[in-house]
Every structure is written in C-alpha cells, then in structure tokens.
Amino acid sequence: MQLKGKKVLVFGAGKSGVGAAELLARTGAEPVIYDGNPDVDKEAVLGKINCDCVPEIYTGILPEAVKEALDLVVLSPGVPADLPLVKEFYARGLSVWGEVELAYRVGKGEVLAVTGTNGKTTTTALLGKIMADARPSVFVVGNIGTPYTSRAQETREDSVTVAEISSFQLETIEKFAPRVSAILNITEDHLNRHHTMEEYIRVKERIVENQTSSDVCVLNYEDEVLRKFGEGIRPRTVYFSSVRPLPQGIYLDGDQILLKTEREEIPVVKTGELKLLGKHNYENVMAAVAMAWYAGVSMESIRRSIREFTAVEHRIEYVTEVGGVAYYNDSKGTNPDAAIQGIRAMNRPTWLIGGGYDKESSYDQWIQAFDGKVRTLVLIGQTREKIKAAAERLGFTDTVLCENLREAVLFCAENARPGDAVLLSPACASWGQFDNYEQRGDCFKEYVRGLQA
C-alpha cells in the first residue's frame, strides 16, 4: 500500500503509537491518533511527537466522520485485535496493521526476528551484538525497548534489523517476512489477551507465515509444540537443544556448544567462556548463534561476540550486596516460566519477591520449582492473595503480604541473614503498580541501594 496521502488511524497514544504517527507523517500519510481512554492528556501526547505535522487526536469516542474517512488502521501492541471497535474496522473493509507491519513495509534490508514466551530480550540483544560486530548497518528494535517504527526510515538496502517480536505484535502482521526467525519456547502467558493456549500458540507461529523455502526458522527441539511445528513449515527448520545431540542443528554437549550442518560439526564455544549463566541462557546463545550463522556471519566473528556479551538489565541482574545479603533484579521474569529460571540461577537461600498484575497464569509449577531454595515468598500486587493460596495448597506456607515493592524490599532487608539472597522475580506483569518491568526493576535497584545510605 502506498501510504502517501492516506488517512491512517493510529490506535493507542503511548510510546508505540507516537512512533507510528511520526513514521506515517514522514511517509506523507495523514496520521490521526486515537485512544479509548478519555482521560489521556492530548497536549502531552502531541508534545512527544518529533515531526513537523500536528496530527488530529481523539480520546474516548471516535467520531463517525473520522471512521468513514480512514484508509488504514495501525494498532499499538497493547490494543487487543478483538475489541468491538477493531472488529468494526475489519467489517468496514479496512486493513488493520500493527506497528511491526507498518515498520516492515517502510523499512529496507533484511529482518531477523525473535519471538517466544521467554528469553526473547537476551537472545535479541545478543543477536544484535553479533550482527553489529559483523555488519555496517544494524538496528535492534521491537519489544526490547526501541519501537521498530522509530528506526524503519533509517534502514538501507544493506541494513539488518534485529527485532524482538511479541505475540501482541504478531496478531496484526500481513506481509512481515523475516529472513531468519526464531521461536524460543512456548509456555503459558498472556491468556488474559489470547484467552486460550491454542490461540496463543497460533499467534506465535505466525512469525513464519510469509517466510519462503529460502528462509530459516530456528526452533527449540525440547519444546514439543515447536518440535512438531518444525516438521511442516515452509522455511528451513533449524533446531537447538540443551538436552541431546542433534543430527543437524545446534546443541549443548557437556560444556561445549556444537553446530552440526550437512557437511561438518563446528565447535562454537565452551560454556565456561560465556559471561551468561544457566541452561536457559545457553539456549538463548544457541538460538542467537544459529540465527547469525544462517544470516551469513562467520563463526570466528560469532565466537568473539558471544564471549564478550554480558547479561541484559533486569534479567537475573546482580545489584549489590548489603550486610552479606546479595540482591538480584529479575523484573523481566514477567510470567511463571521465566521466573522459574530466576530461582534455578540462585545458589543461596533466597527471599523471593513476587506478584503483580494478573495475566490469569497458573503459579503451581513456579512454586514447585522453589525446591528448598526459597526461605520466604514475599508477595505484592493484584495477584498476592491468589499466589499465597496456591503456595499454601502446595504445602509452602512461609509467605508474607506487603503493600508495595518498597515495603517488600525493607521486609527482606530486615529479616534476611548474611549469606542469603533477595530476588525480585515476580512471575507477573508490572502493570497496576508500574508502567513496565523496566520501571519496576529500576525502583527495586533504587530501594536496594538506598539500604546502603
């Protein structure tokens, strides 16, 4: 679709919506911003837009005359595709894109796209480093923090865009086609948005929808859903495994990561050479290595990059030690499966801070993974009573309820002993008390460092 002169509704007035409106304006389109929340500060939204145009902005009720004038709708990731208004747009025959589709249509060069329930941010950041060390024009965008729309116009024919793609963003793709894609794993998450596991899986698997037989999809062999999925897709399937050798693919063999192609077995790296810890991180490394290799990067360059890479902020991030107690920020553990990895990484008796926004997850497997490591479970947020009840049902009774994160940190500091750890790994989204997991993690670090004052 030629965007110039088109009237395009940007649904959502947050960071992604602002990025989409700016990009549309620069392509010559006429963006109109809409947010269903009538209390959104229109002037504040307009003040964030960094371009010459001053788009129309509507909140609450969208006028009928505006609907009738539209040529296209662009949804922000936080806007569900099954809202009545969105269904109305479809019924009117309008194309409904997400920000990823918009950016892809405008951008140039190759795209390498990472999705999955957990590990996306670390894998995307690592792949971004590998590519940036090897190629002259690389952009790391998407759910990792930089909207794809904010960088799309800067891309060139020789650019590589490394994108972290969420299920929310995959709901609204149309022609988006990465050169290499990866689905790291699929576990229960976002059921408040997708309603069923079947729908969540379907949306995740859309990442390969427009790939061709000359493209590549990297999949986790140890995920039964993905193992089966890889048997019938159009792009070439490359599996990774942290459990067993593979006849072809990339796998962990003892302390060695190996890549096996049709012609040779290539030693990649020993786990002791990496600055990342834990099997889940070795899986992230394998996925990133496979994606870079099939994107044409030499193994020598890949090795150099992965040896240098350090952990992503908010993902089992060491903060400091106070009074012999180590503090770790795993605010990126926004679902039970991700938070399990945080527990597994602990090598001290742990005071675990959990809870937050309710995404309708089950917390049983997370609690069962405590495995004697967790001294006390300190709960905050909307889910605290739900998690406390689940813990007690499973026989874990050492739980404490706090009003907020500051109170939880202070409680842990007062009660933890030298040699213990305090881990923020909430198993829940941050919404309600925080804007996002980054803000939650930053507040945790601020409160912890305040203990030293």
Disulfide bonds with the S-S distance in Angstrom:
none
